[in-house]
């Protein structure tokens, strides 16, 4: 057993002592105070941040050179920013002084995971790179009534080699237990679940929608009782059936968190299941659908009903493209970023939470992959491998079990080399007559839903209600 309960109990106790000591340090008090100062929602502060961001972009960012010298610039004067813009002109988005140098500070590069099919590399500072995320996390932690310190089960997009237990100091000192998606055929994953789940009280559960649902099923099937203060899910659409399973298993409703790798946390659900954007940190626009924002018009591929998601056609007035401006992104301004997600037009809500409000976003549907023998596989390991290989833009489409069409843009030779490498690794894992393989389709168009959204995985096969396998790459 890789993680015996006795060893985990000892590691858990040591981490608890370490986080307690660090929570009494001057460093923690300073960082915590900074987060607390920004936690109250402030429209005035949001407007100040927007003015500073736009001024910085016009004066210091080469990509916006054409706007320099124009007076009374507003947000609407800036063009929409697409992922392909960030990929093709990344260096031109970096803020510089008159000599071409970046401002002093500690910078870091972050490459997105590829879970959208369009990985990009972004520049941020150590000071502001995660600050808005921490503030928004603090806001929904208070909204859910989470304790000041505790334990969280994290079922995010994790892969082999991730540390099982780790401290998370900000915005509140918690011990984070990292669990991959439950896979009954992966002995190491099964061992982690059996050693961890139900062994100690859990204050919060976070992760991708499908993995949180799988955890709920794991607990129900084994009679394990967990009573967290809150369950926060993201990455994928949460079906009503999944919400019911989570509430049955954990005794609390799920709160959906909306985020993008490019702009960070942006919105979370209230008790009425409406999404509240945090406008003073990440400013949203719901752009009219059909104005070229989604890109669906370029392919002419808009079926009456999309088989992969079940989306019905919607009128231009009913739904729009989510466009976000990250107000703390001055080192590399992310202005009017076209997320690729869709949302209903803004509405009102009397729940008491501030911010622009919209009903449930039209996020990514369940996107499991179907193996040759009908087994289900999580898509995230594959998407991460494709992103790691350097593919700038891709989509995975499945029409038959065991075969995945990989649609790409850019040089076909590089994509072909990537496909050969990934297929070699899949062959080594699956062997004959199992799993799936990639088939490169460089001249095929991208597929869009009926409402214009481009999902990273388009699944045309019916999916059985069974656990996904995640340990294959």
C-alpha positions in Angstrom: 0.0 0.0 0.0 1.7 3.2 -1.1 0.1 5.4 1.6 -0.6 3.4 4.8 -3.0 5.3 7.1 -0.4 5.4 9.9 2.1 7.2 7.7 -0.5 9.6 6.4 -1.6 10.4 9.9 2.0 11.2 10.9 2.5 13.4 7.8 -0.9 15.1 8.4 0.1 15.9 12.0 3.5 17.3 10.9 1.8 19.5 8.2 -0.7 20.8 10.7 2.1 21.9 13.0 4.0 23.5 10.2 1.1 25.5 8.9 0.2 26.6 12.5 3.8 27.9 13.0 3.8 29.7 9.6 0.4 31.2 10.3 1.9 33.0 13.3 4.8 34.5 11.2 5.1 38.1 10.1 5.1 37.0 6.5 1.7 35.4 6.9 0.2 38.3 8.8 1.3 40.8 6.1 -0.1 38.7 3.2 -3.3 38.0 5.1 -3.8 41.6 5.8 -3.3 42.5 2.1 -6.0 40.0 1.2 -8.4 41.2 3.9 -7.9 44.8 2.7 -9.0 43.9 -0.8 -11.8 41.4 0.2 -14.7 44.0 0.5 -16.2 44.4 -2.9 -15.4 47.9 -4.2 -16.8 49.3 -7.5 -14.8 52.5 -7.1 -11.5 50.5 -6.7 -12.5 48.5 -9.7 -12.8 51.6 -11.9 -9.4 52.9 -10.6 -7.9 49.5 -11.6 -9.5 49.7 -15.0 -8.2 53.2 -15.7 -4.7 52.2 -14.6 -4.8 49.1 -16.7 -5.9 50.9 -19.9 -3.4 53.7 -19.4 -0.6 51.2 -18.9 -1.6 49.3 -22.0 -1.7 52.3 -24.3 1.6 53.8 -23.0 3.7 50.7 -22.4 2.4 47.7 -24.4 3.5 47.3 -28.0 0.4 45.4 -29.0 -1.7 48.5 -28.4 0.6 50.9 -30.1 -2.1 52.0 -32.6 -4.2 53.4 -29.7 -1.3 55.6 -28.4 -2.1 59.3 -28.5 -5.9 58.9 -28.6 -7.8 60.7 -25.9 -10.6 59.5 -23.7 -10.1 55.8 -24.4 -12.6 53.5 -22.9 -12.7 49.7 -22.6 -14.8 49.5 -25.8 -12.0 51.1 -27.8 -9.8 48.1 -27.3 -10.1 45.1 -29.6 -11.2 41.7 -28.5 -8.2 39.5 -27.5 -8.3 35.9 -28.6 -6.1 33.0 -27.6 -4.5 32.9 -30.9 -3.5 36.6 -30.4 -1.8 35.7 -27.1 0.0 32.8 -28.8 1.1 34.7 -31.9 2.0 38.0 -30.3 2.8 37.1 -26.7 5.9 39.3 -26.4 4.0 42.3 -27.8 1.6 42.1 -24.9 4.3 42.6 -22.2 4.4 46.0 -20.6 7.7 47.9 -21.2 9.2 51.3 -20.6 10.5 53.7 -23.3 13.8 51.8 -23.5 12.0 48.5 -24.1 12.7 47.1 -20.6 10.1 45.6 -18.3 9.4 47.3 -15.0 11.4 46.0 -12.0 9.9 43.1 -10.1 9.8 39.4 -9.8 8.1 37.8 -12.8 7.1 34.3 -13.7 5.8 32.5 -16.8 2.7 30.3 -16.6 1.6 28.0 -19.4 -2.0 27.0 -19.5 -3.0 23.4 -19.2 -4.4 22.9 -22.7 -7.8 21.8 -21.2 -9.5 24.2 -23.7 -7.5 23.0 -26.7 -5.6 26.3 -26.9 -2.7 26.4 -24.5 -0.9 29.8 -24.1 2.0 31.2 -22.1 1.4 34.2 -19.9 3.6 36.6 -17.9 2.7 37.8 -14.4 4.4 39.1 -11.3 4.9 37.4 -8.0 3.1 40.4 -6.3 -0.1 40.4 -8.4 -0.1 37.1 -10.3 -2.3 35.3 -7.8 -3.6 38.1 -5.7 -7.0 38.4 -7.3 -7.4 34.6 -7.1 -6.7 34.8 -3.4 -9.1 37.6 -2.8 -11.9 35.9 -4.7 -11.2 32.6 -2.9 -11.5 34.5 0.4 -14.8 35.9 -0.7 -16.4 32.6 -1.6 -14.8 31.0 1.5 -16.7 33.5 3.6 -19.8 33.0 1.5 -19.7 29.3 2.2 -18.8 29.8 5.9 -15.5 27.9 5.8 -13.5 27.9 9.0 -10.3 30.0 9.2 -8.2 26.8 9.0 -8.9 23.3 8.1 -8.6 20.5 5.5 -9.6 20.4 1.8 -9.9 17.5 -0.5 -8.7 18.8 -3.9 -9.8 16.9 -7.0 -8.5 19.3 -9.6 -6.8 18.4 -12.9 -4.0 16.4 -11.2 -1.6 13.9 -12.7 0.9 11.3 -11.4 3.6 12.7 -9.2 1.5 15.3 -7.5 2.2 15.3 -3.8 -0.7 13.8 -1.8 -0.6 16.2 1.1 0.6 19.7 1.0 0.1 23.0 2.9 -1.9 25.8 1.4 -1.3 29.0 3.4 -3.3 31.6 1.5 -5.9 33.0 1.8 -6.5 30.6 4.8 -4.0 28.0 6.1 -5.4 24.7 5.1 -3.9 21.2 4.5 -4.7 20.2 0.9 -5.1 16.5 0.1 -4.7 16.0 -3.7 -6.7 13.2 -5.2 -6.7 12.3 -8.8 -10.0 11.3 -10.5 -11.1 8.0 -9.0 -10.1 5.1 -11.3 -11.0 1.6 -10.0 -8.4 0.0 -12.3 -5.4 2.1 -11.0 -4.1 0.5 -7.8 -2.2 3.7 -6.7 -5.3 5.9 -7.0 -7.5 3.3 -5.2 -4.9 3.1 -2.4 -4.9 6.9 -2.0 -8.7 7.0 -1.8 -8.9 4.2 0.7 -6.1 5.7 2.9 -7.6 9.2 2.9 -11.3 9.4 2.2 -13.2 9.2 5.5 -10.0 9.0 7.6 -10.3 12.6 8.9 -12.9 15.4 8.9 -13.0 17.5 5.7 -13.9 21.2 5.7 -14.1 21.7 2.0 -14.1 19.7 -1.3 -12.9 21.3 -4.5 -12.3 20.0 -8.0 -13.5 19.4 -11.5 -17.2 18.6 -11.7 -16.9 15.0 -12.9 -14.2 14.2 -10.3 -16.3 15.6 -7.4 -19.3 13.5 -8.6 -17.0 10.5 -8.7 -15.9 11.1 -5.1 -19.6 11.4 -4.1 -20.3 8.1 -5.7 -17.3 6.5 -4.0 -18.5 7.7 -0.6 -22.1 6.6 -1.1 -21.0 3.1 -2.3 -18.9 2.6 0.8 -21.1 4.3 3.4 -18.5 7.0 4.0 -19.9 10.1 5.7 -18.2 13.5 4.9 -19.8 16.7 6.0 -17.8 19.6 4.5 -18.9 23.2 4.9 -18.8 23.7 1.2 -18.3 21.9 -2.1 -16.8 24.0 -5.0 -16.6 22.6 -8.5 -15.5 24.0 -11.9 -13.9 23.1 -15.2 -17.0 21.4 -16.6 -20.7 21.8 -16.7 -22.4 20.4 -13.5 -25.6 18.4 -14.5 -28.6 18.5 -12.2 -28.1 14.8 -11.6 -24.6 15.4 -10.4 -25.8 18.1 -8.0 -28.3 15.7 -6.5 -25.6 13.0 -6.0 -23.2 15.5 -4.3 -26.0 16.8 -2.0 -27.0 13.3 -1.0 -23.4 12.3 -0.3 -22.1 15.4 1.5 -25.3 17.1 2.8 -24.5 20.4 1.2 -25.2 22.0 -2.3 -22.4 22.4 -4.8 -21.1 25.9 -5.6 -19.8 26.4 -9.2 -16.7 28.5 -9.6 -16.0 30.0 -13.0 -12.4 30.6 -14.0 -10.1 30.7 -17.0 -6.3 30.0 -17.0 -5.8 33.4 -18.7 -7.8 35.6 -16.3 -8.0 33.5 -13.1 -11.1 33.2 -10.9 -13.9 35.4 -12.2 -17.3 34.4 -10.7 -19.0 32.0 -8.4 -22.6 30.9 -7.7 -24.9 32.2 -5.1 -27.5 30.1 -3.3 -30.0 30.8 -6.2 -27.5 29.2 -8.6 -26.8 32.5 -10.4 -23.2 33.4 -11.3 -21.9 36.6 -9.7 -18.8 38.1 -11.5 -16.3 39.9 -9.3 -16.3 43.0 -11.4 -13.8 45.0 -9.3 -11.1 42.3 -10.1 -12.2 40.7 -13.3 -14.5 42.8 -15.4 -17.0 40.9 -17.6 -18.8 41.7 -20.8 -21.4 39.5 -22.4 -20.7 40.3 -26.1 -23.6 39.7 -28.6 -23.5 36.3 -30.2 -23.2 36.2 -33.9 -20.9 39.3 -34.2 -17.9 37.3 -35.0 -16.8 37.0 -31.4 -17.2 33.2 -31.2 -15.7 32.4 -34.5 -18.5 29.9 -35.4 -19.4 31.8 -38.6 -16.0 31.0 -40.1 -16.7 27.3 -40.6 -20.4 27.4 -41.5 -20.8 24.4 -39.2 -23.8 25.1 -37.1 -26.1 22.1 -36.9 -29.7 22.5 -35.7 -28.8 20.6 -32.6 -25.3 19.7 -31.5 -25.1 15.9 -30.8 -22.2 16.3 -28.4 -23.8 18.8 -26.0 -27.5 18.8 -26.8 -27.4 22.6 -27.1 -30.6 24.0 -28.7 -30.2 26.9 -31.1 -30.6 30.2 -29.2 -31.4 33.6 -30.4 -28.8 36.4 -30.4 -30.6 38.1 -27.6 -30.6 35.0 -25.3 -26.9 34.3 -25.0 -23.6 36.0 -25.6 -19.9 35.4 -25.5 -18.1 35.9 -22.2 -15.4 38.5 -22.5 -13.2 39.2 -19.5 -10.7 41.9 -18.5 -8.3 41.0 -15.7 -7.8 44.3 -13.8 -4.6 43.3 -12.1 -2.8 42.1 -15.2 -0.7 45.2 -15.9 2.6 43.3 -16.5 0.9 41.6 -19.4 -2.5 43.2 -19.9 -5.3 40.8 -20.6 -8.0 43.1 -21.9 -11.3 42.0 -23.4 -10.3 38.4 -23.5 -12.6 36.2 -25.4 -13.0 33.1 -23.2 -14.9 30.9 -25.7 -17.6 30.4 -23.1 -21.2 31.5 -23.4 -23.6 33.0 -20.9 -27.1 34.4 -20.8 -27.5 38.1 -20.8 -26.9 39.8 -17.4 -29.9 39.7 -15.0 -30.6 40.8 -11.4 -30.4 38.8 -8.2 -31.7 39.7 -4.7 -29.4 37.2 -2.8 -27.2 40.1 -1.5 -24.0 39.2 -3.4 -22.6 42.0 -5.6 -21.3 42.0 -9.2 -22.6 41.4 -12.7 -25.1 38.5 -12.5 -25.9 35.9 -15.1 -27.8 32.6 -15.0 -25.8 29.4 -15.4 -23.0 29.6 -17.9 -22.9 27.2 -20.8 -19.7 25.6 -20.0 -18.0 22.5 -21.3 -20.2 19.4 -21.3 -19.0 16.0 -20.1 -16.2 15.0 -22.5 -15.2 11.5 -21.6 -13.3 9.5 -24.2 -14.5 6.0 -25.2 -12.0 3.2 -25.6 -12.2 0.4 -28.1 -13.8 -1.9 -25.5 -16.3 0.7 -24.4 -14.3 1.8 -21.3 -14.5 5.5 -20.4 -11.4 7.6 -20.0 -10.9 11.1 -18.6 -9.7 13.6 -21.3 -7.5 15.7 -19.2 -4.3 13.6 -19.3 -4.5 13.5 -23.1 -5.2 17.3 -23.3 -2.3 18.0 -21.0 0.1 15.8 -23.1 -1.0 17.6 -26.3 -0.4 21.0 -24.7 3.0 19.9 -23.3 4.0 18.8 -26.8 3.6 22.4 -27.9 0.4 22.2 -30.1 -0.9 25.8 -30.3 -4.5 25.0 -31.1 -6.4 21.7 -31.3 -9.6 19.9 -30.9 -10.4 16.2 -30.2 -13.4 14.7 -32.0 -14.7 11.1 -31.5 -17.1 9.3 -33.8 -16.3 5.7 -33.0 -14.8 3.8 -30.0 -11.1 3.7 -29.8 -10.3 6.4 -32.4 -9.9 10.1 -31.7 -9.7 12.6 -34.6 -7.2 15.3 -33.7 -7.9 18.6 -35.5 -5.0 21.0 -35.5 -3.9 24.3 -37.1 -0.4 25.3 -38.0 2.4 23.1 -39.4 1.1 19.6 -40.0 4.6 18.1 -39.6 5.0 19.1 -36.0 1.5 17.9 -35.2 2.2 14.5 -36.9 5.3 14.1 -34.8 3.3 14.8 -31.7 0.6 12.2 -32.7 3.3 9.6 -33.3 4.8 10.2 -29.9 1.5 10.2 -28.0 0.3 7.1 -29.8 3.6 5.3 -29.0 2.9 6.0 -25.3 -0.7 4.9 -25.6 0.4 1.7 -27.2 2.8 1.0 -24.4 0.1 1.5 -21.8 -3.0 -0.1 -23.4 -1.6 -2.9 -25.6 -3.9 -4.4 -28.2 -7.6 -3.9 -28.5 -7.9 -1.5 -25.6 -8.0 2.2 -25.0 -7.8 4.7 -27.9 -5.4 6.2 -30.5 -5.1 9.5 -32.2 -5.7 10.0 -35.9 -4.4 13.4 -37.2 -7.0 15.4 -39.2 -5.1 18.7 -40.1 -7.6 19.8 -42.8 -10.8 19.2 -40.9 -12.6 22.3 -39.5 -13.2 22.8 -35.8 -16.6 21.8 -34.6 -18.8 24.3 -32.8 -22.0 23.9 -30.8 -25.3 25.2 -32.1 -24.8 28.3 -30.0 -21.3 28.9 -31.2 -19.0 27.5 -28.5 -15.9 25.5 -29.4 -15.3 22.7 -26.9 -11.9 21.1 -26.7 -13.5 17.6 -26.9 -16.5 16.8 -29.2 -18.0 13.5 -28.3 -20.6 12.0 -30.7 -20.9 8.7 -28.8 -23.4 7.9 -26.0 -21.6 7.7 -22.7 -22.5 5.0 -20.1 -22.8 6.1 -16.5 -19.6 4.4 -15.3 -16.3 5.6 -13.7 -13.6 7.2 -15.9 -10.2 5.8 -16.1 -7.6 8.5 -15.7 -4.2 6.7 -15.2 -3.0 6.2 -18.8 -0.5 8.9 -19.6 
